């Protein structure tokens, strides 16, 4: 983790405000340096910036009271879930209170006949799926990390299953949100569709805690498929791998997951996860459906892979083999960073129309080949989204400069293809300038919404854009 020792400053809470927090929250209030550092750090290269205090909320009433106290004292409040965000989304860059929602982790209702559930924001996705398994249901959004549902909602997360099941945008049916003025609003009911007023649910999904604090989420669920099969296939070229995915989608094959890992990433995964796959550009597939449907999907993709220069197409229905495969994919970021001892990670992502995906990845790969800094390409190619992970020497500032330049070229390349600067990481601290480049005057409208809902700019200030 890249940290600046100067960031480790003592808590700077005004005594009267601190006393009010202590009276209301007691042991739920923490001001020790270690716990503040935990809530000020990022998964990637961003500097650690400490909050002045951490409040652990256990109920909606706790959130309301924390918001009201902070508003009265004009103290910033930054919602915090599991701390797995990539773009510094939960880093309290202006200090204040980090409001930790991880203890609000109850599954409030499962409506199996309606294929939905209601959860608190601190529920983790693995916890939810374990709870749902006996009812034949599952929640498909899988960003890799065992993130909280509240955090996934706030960053509009997606992940490996998005090609078939969509993102949090599609998964969230409704929210309860605490607004900056201390009210609790409900954005919708449980009906599968509604034409009632503005779509406030979509306004808060992806707002990164800048407009409101999510305290309850209603989620769309899916039946567990009758059969799940996984497959792995190496390719002679990046283009062959990407073309296989694009052609599969164009033929209407309902891929459940399809991930690309370039040769460098496969080398990292073999080393980190103790695997022995060929160190080639590789696709990880998963197929869902009846045994007949899965068999047909596998045969069609196997044929396309062979036509595009694949090696052996290995597939399995065994749960333990699937688990090993996806565990390696979920740990790919850590595998990439640890290509160098003592390195820190810089992860970035873009998303482009799938017809431009091969071109975008190939040009990016050529750009990376010119650099001595280890970097890998991986991603959710079924929806045009891929990541680059750099392994940076923290004692070599010139590497940070070089990576910033490579990242700029990557984003410029994606925008030129009518893509986006981030498919799933969010804007946070790291991509604010690119948001303006991508959407222009629309960002002014976002600022107007922020000012209307949070006139004091106290909810996660400094994220997404500067006011």
Residue, then its C-alpha position, 0 to 999 in steps of 0.5 A: x500500500x502506498x502511504x505518506x507518513x505525513x498523512x498519519x495525523x492525530x484526530x482533529x475533531x472539535x471537542x464539543x463535536x467529539x463529546x456529542x459523538x461519544x455520548x451517542x455512540x460510545x464504543x461504536x466511535x473509534x479514533x485510534x490511528x490504526x482503525x483510522x488508517x484502515x479506513x483511509x487506505x485504498x486497495x491500490x496506489x492512492x495515498x492513505x488519508x485518515x478520517x478524524x473518527x470512525x463510527x460503526x453504524x448498527x442500525x438506520x437510526x445510527x446512520x440518521x443520528x451520525x448524519x445529523x450530528x455531522x451536518x450540524x457540525x459541518x463535518x464531512x461523512x464518508x460511507x465505508x463498506x469493505x474497503x475493496x474499491x479501486x479508485x479511492x472511492x471511500x478514501x476520506x480525502x477531507x477527513x471527517x467521519x468514516x461511517x462504517x456500515x459493515x455491522x449492518x449485515x442482516x438479510x431482512x427478507x427473501x421473497x423466493x416466489x418473487x425472486x428478490x430479497x431485502x438486505x442491509x448494506x453491510x451484507x457481503x455477496x458471499x454471505x448472501x449466496x450462502x444464505x440463498x443456496x438452500x432456496x435454489x436461488x443466487x445473487x449473480x453480481x460478482x466483482x471478485x472481491x467479497x464486497x458489501x452490497x452497499x458498496x457494490x450499489x454505490x459504485x455500480x459494480x459488475x464483474x464476471x457474470x455481467x455478460x449474462x446477468x447484468x450489473x448492479x444497475x439491473x440487479x437493484x430493484x429499490x433502495x432506502x437511503x439516508x439523505x444529507x438532511x437526515x431523511x430516510x427515503x424509499x426510491x421504489x417498491x418491489x414491483x418489477x417495473x414502474x413508471x412512477x416519477x423519476x428513477x431515483x433508484x438509478x440516481x443513487x446506484x453508482x453515486x459513490x455515497x455523494x448523494x445519500x447513504x444506502x441503508x437497505x437494498x432490494x435485489x433481483x435474484x435468479x434460480x441456480x442453474x441446473x448445470x454449471x460448467x467451466x472451461x479453459x482455453x489458451x490461444x496463439x493470439x490476443x485477437x483470436x481470443x477476443x474474436x472467439x468471444x465476440x463471435x460467440x455473443x453475435x451468435x447468441x450463445x448465452x455465455x454466463x462468464x467469459x474472462x480474458x487473461x493475457x500471457x503475463x497474467x497467466x504467468x502471474x496466476x500460475x505462480x500465485x495460485x499454484x496452477x500449471x496452465x500454458x502461459x498464453x492468452x487464455x479465456x475462462x468460460x462458464x456456461x449455465x443451463x440444462x445439461x442439454x443447453x450447456x452441452x450445446x453451448x460448449x460445443x459451439x464455443x469449442x468450434x469457434x475457439x478452434x477456428x480462432x487458433x486455440x489450443x486444448x479446450x478443457x471443460x468440467x462440471x466438477x464444482x471443485x475444479x470450477x472453484x479453483x479456476x474462479x478463485x485464481x481469477x478473483x486473486x488475479x489482481x494480487x497475482x499481478x501486483x506480486x510479479x515484483x517483490x514489494x510492489x504496489x498495484x495500479x489497476x485501471x479499466x475501460x469499456x468499449x463496444x464489443x466490435x472495437x474490443x479486439x482493436x482496443x486490447x491489441x493496441x493496449x497490449x502493444x503499448x504495454x510491450x514498450x514499457x519495462x514496468x510489469x503489467x497485465x491485461x484481464x477482464x470481462x470481455x463479454x461486455x467489452x470491459x477489461x483491466x490493466x494492472x501495473x506492478x509499480x516500484x513505490x521507490x521509483x516515482x518515474x514509474x508512476x509518471x510512466x503509468x499515468x501516461x500509459x493510462x491516459x493513452x488507454x482512456x483516450x483510446x477507449x473514448x475515441x471508440x465511443x467507450x467509457x473511462x471506467x466500466x465498473x471501478x467508478x470515478x472516485x479520485x482517479x478518473x475525474x478529469x476523464x469523466x469530464x472528457x467523456x460526458x462534457x456538460x453532463x457533469x455540470x448537471x451532476x454537480x447541480x444535482x449534488x448541490x441540490x441534495x447536499x448543499x453543504x457538500x458533506x457526503x463523500x466530498x471530492x469524489x466523482x467531480x470537484x464542486 
